Amino acid sequence: MTQSTSPFNSMKLRLWRRRMSVSSPKMTIRTRTPWPTRILIVVLAVLAGAAAMWLYGDGGFAPVTPDDARAQLAHYREQLDKVTAERDQLSATANAAESQLNIERSAQKQLAAQVKSLEADNMRLKEDLAFFESLLPNATGPAGIAIRRLKIDQIAPNQLRYRLLIMQGGKGDRRFVGSLQLLVTTLHDGKSAMMTFPAVPADQDKFKLSFMHYQRVEGVLTLPEGAATKMVQARVLENGQVRAQQAANL
């Protein structure tokens, strides 16, 4: 009897272990919400919906109608036009002020140039007056041609401005007719050279002399690029003969 029931008990034990093992079906545990809590959730949802409908219909979140949008757009356009007009007015005022400032600056530059020119003329007149005063005692002296003053200024790296006063002593009853010649000694590439002006026949008219008592001569000489001036010599010629000469160093 004991031997016949042993296999049956063993099988039941194996089946019970299989059910309790990992391969057995999973169990899901669900919690049920109490009905008072469910009623409270429903009431809150209804109240929230009513509040949203009130705010949308009668509160601060009222829908915008097309007429309201057009009115708001017209208002913004009016404000934009006003700001644009103010900006244009301020811009025109600024442009007018800048134009006036430029005019004043230009006038100031012109006045400064005029003052500089007048100062140069005044200095030249003073020099001429000094020349005349120094020559008054010789007005009745022996006749002759003389260079009273030779002035050379470097106005550019390759340009010289020359000024000189040529006078005839004595009574001045004879017109002197001749020409001026300038000899410029230069240093270029370490070599000394001499240039003669007028250099071309077309410039001879600028160096002609014709006067009774005096003649003032001035002009600009253009030298080769890189040439350094060492000395300028002025000669007064009559019929090819040197009547007077004077040199100036730089």
Summary of the structure (lengths in Angstrom):
residues: 250
radius of gyration: 57.1
end to end distance: 152.4
largest distance: 184.3
contacts: 562
relative contact order: 0.09
helix: 49%
strand: 30%
